[in-house]
Amino acid sequence: MSVRIIDGKSIAVAIRRRITEAVRKRMTAGLPRPGLAVIQVGDNPASSVYVSHKRRDCTEVGFHSEAYELPLQTSEKELVNLVDRLNKNPAIDGVLVQLPLPGHMDTQAVIERIDPGKDVDGFHPENIGRLLLRLPGIRPCTPYGIMSLLEHTDERLEGKDAIVIGQSNIVGRPMAIELLNARCTPTICHSRTRDLQAKVRSADIVIAAVGREGFIPGTWIKTGAIVIDVGINRNALGKLVGDVDFATACERAAWITPVPGGVGPMTRAALLENTLLAAERHSHRP
Ligand SMILES: Nc1nc(=O)c2c([nH]1)NC[C@@H]1CN(c3ccc(C(=O)N[C@@H](CCC(=O)O)C(=O)O)cc3)C=[N+]21
C-alpha cells in the first residue's frame, strides 16, 4: 500500500473559490464585502511575509482588507486603542493581531480586548470555551484547517486514537478538542510526556506541532496512520521542513501532509472562512 499526500495547497484553492462565490452572492444581495484588519507590531520578517500572504488572500476572494503596521515601540495602550476602534468599525468583521507581539506587551490582554465576534483567529477565551462546550463560535484557524484536511481523507475519524504533540494555546490544545468533538480519542503530549515513541507508535492519527525539524522519526509511525505535520522549520539548506521525517514516514503512513503545502495554506483558508462567517453573523444581527 502506498502513501497518499493530502494536498493542502489545492484544498485551500477550492475553499477560496467557494468563498469568492459567497462574496459575489453577498454583493448581489446588497451586503458589504467581508472586511479583515490585520495588525502587525514591529517588523519581524517572518510576520511580514505572513501578513502579506493574508492580504493577497483577501484580495483574491474579494474581501475588504486593512493592514496596520505599527512600530516596535508602540505601547500596549495604543494597540488596544486601535483594537477598540476596529471593534466598533462596521466595515471590519475580523481583527487579527499578528503574533508574537513584542515582549513589553501582555499578549493575553490584547487578545481578550478583541470583540469575540471579530476574533477570526479564534484565540479569545470565549471562542475557546465555545469550542470546548461544542457551542457555535469561531474556531482557531490551524486546528480548523486540519479538520478540513482530515475530511479530505476517506477515513472515518470516529473512534480513532489521535496523538497531538504540542500543547500550545493556538494549536495543540484546541486541536485535541476538535478531535474529541469528532469522536476521536485524543492524547496531548508535551516535553514531560513519558515514552512519546510508544504513544506515537499506537496512534491512528498523529498531529505534530513541536517546531523542531525531524522531531518524529518516520519509523515511529504506525502502518496505515494519518500524519499531519504542523511544523514549519527552516533546515540547514534553507528549505522549509516539518516536524516529521517525511521520507521514512511515507513508507508507513496511509496519508500525510507535506511541508510546505499542507497545514500552512489551510490555516490561511480557515482565516478566510472565519472572516466570512463573522461577516454573515454581523449582517444578521448588526
Ligand atoms: N494572530 C496570528 N494568527 C496566525 O494565524 C499566525 C500568527 N498570528 N503568527 C504566525 C503564525 C504562523 N502562521 C502561518 C500561516 C500560514 C503559513 C503558510 O501558508 N505556510 C506555507 C509556506 C509559506 C512560506 O513559504 O513561508 C506552507 O506551509 O505551505 C505559515 C504560517 C500563522 N500564524
Ligand as a Chemical Component Dictionary entry (heavy atoms), coordinates in Angstrom:
data_LIG
# 
_chem_comp.id                   LIG 
_chem_comp.type                 NON-POLYMER 
_chem_comp.pdbx_formal_charge   1 
_chem_comp.three_letter_code    LIG 
# 
loop_
_chem_comp_atom.comp_id 
_chem_comp_atom.atom_id 
_chem_comp_atom.alt_atom_id 
_chem_comp_atom.type_symbol 
_chem_comp_atom.charge 
_chem_comp_atom.model_Cartn_x 
_chem_comp_atom.model_Cartn_y 
_chem_comp_atom.model_Cartn_z 
_chem_comp_atom.pdbx_ordinal 
LIG N1  N1  N 0 -2.515 36.071 15.125 1  
LIG C1  C1  C 0 -1.858 35.146 14.426 2  
LIG N2  N2  N 0 -2.550 34.275 13.679 3  
LIG C2  C2  C 0 -1.907 33.330 12.932 4  
LIG O1  O1  O 0 -2.559 32.523 12.238 5  
LIG C3  C3  C 0 -0.476 33.297 12.952 6  
LIG C4  C4  C 0 0.194  34.233 13.752 7  
LIG N3  N3  N 0 -0.504 35.121 14.481 8  
LIG N4  N4  N 0 1.543  34.242 13.804 9  
LIG C5  C5  C 0 2.348  33.359 12.987 10 
LIG C6  C6  C 0 1.629  32.067 12.691 11 
LIG C7  C7  C 0 2.181  31.304 11.523 12 
LIG N5  N5  N 0 1.094  31.186 10.555 13 
LIG C8  C8  C 0 1.235  30.640 9.280  14 
LIG C9  C9  C 0 0.196  30.603 8.384  15 
LIG C10 C10 C 0 0.381  30.108 7.094  16 
LIG C11 C11 C 0 1.587  29.627 6.689  17 
LIG C12 C12 C 0 1.780  29.142 5.300  18 
LIG O2  O2  O 0 0.969  29.387 4.429  19 
LIG N6  N6  N 0 2.879  28.403 5.013  20 
LIG C13 C13 C 0 3.217  27.910 3.693  21 
LIG C14 C14 C 0 4.642  28.304 3.329  22 
LIG C15 C15 C 0 4.844  29.779 3.320  23 
LIG C16 C16 C 0 6.322  30.129 3.140  24 
LIG O3  O3  O 0 6.863  29.819 2.071  25 
LIG O4  O4  O 0 6.885  30.723 4.074  26 
LIG C17 C17 C 0 3.143  26.395 3.660  27 
LIG O5  O5  O 0 3.263  25.775 4.724  28 
LIG O6  O6  O 0 2.970  25.860 2.581  29 
LIG C18 C18 C 0 2.632  29.638 7.586  30 
LIG C19 C19 C 0 2.436  30.124 8.868  31 
LIG C20 C20 C 0 0.032  31.862 11.033 32 
LIG N7  N7  N 1 0.262  32.370 12.234 33 
# 
loop_
_chem_comp_bond.comp_id 
_chem_comp_bond.atom_id_1 
_chem_comp_bond.atom_id_2 
_chem_comp_bond.value_order 
_chem_comp_bond.pdbx_ordinal 
LIG N1  C1  SING 1  
LIG C1  N2  DOUB 2  
LIG C1  N3  SING 3  
LIG N2  C2  SING 4  
LIG C2  O1  DOUB 5  
LIG C2  C3  SING 6  
LIG C3  C4  DOUB 7  
LIG C3  N7  SING 8  
LIG C4  N3  SING 9  
LIG C4  N4  SING 10 
LIG N4  C5  SING 11 
LIG C5  C6  SING 12 
LIG C6  C7  SING 13 
LIG C6  N7  SING 14 
LIG C7  N5  SING 15 
LIG N5  C8  SING 16 
LIG N5  C20 SING 17 
LIG C8  C9  SING 18 
LIG C8  C19 DOUB 19 
LIG C9  C10 DOUB 20 
LIG C10 C11 SING 21 
LIG C11 C12 SING 22 
LIG C11 C18 DOUB 23 
LIG C12 O2  DOUB 24 
LIG C12 N6  SING 25 
LIG N6  C13 SING 26 
LIG C13 C14 SING 27 
LIG C13 C17 SING 28 
LIG C14 C15 SING 29 
LIG C15 C16 SING 30 
LIG C16 O3  DOUB 31 
LIG C16 O4  SING 32 
LIG C17 O5  DOUB 33 
LIG C17 O6  SING 34 
LIG C18 C19 SING 35 
LIG C20 N7  DOUB 36 
# 
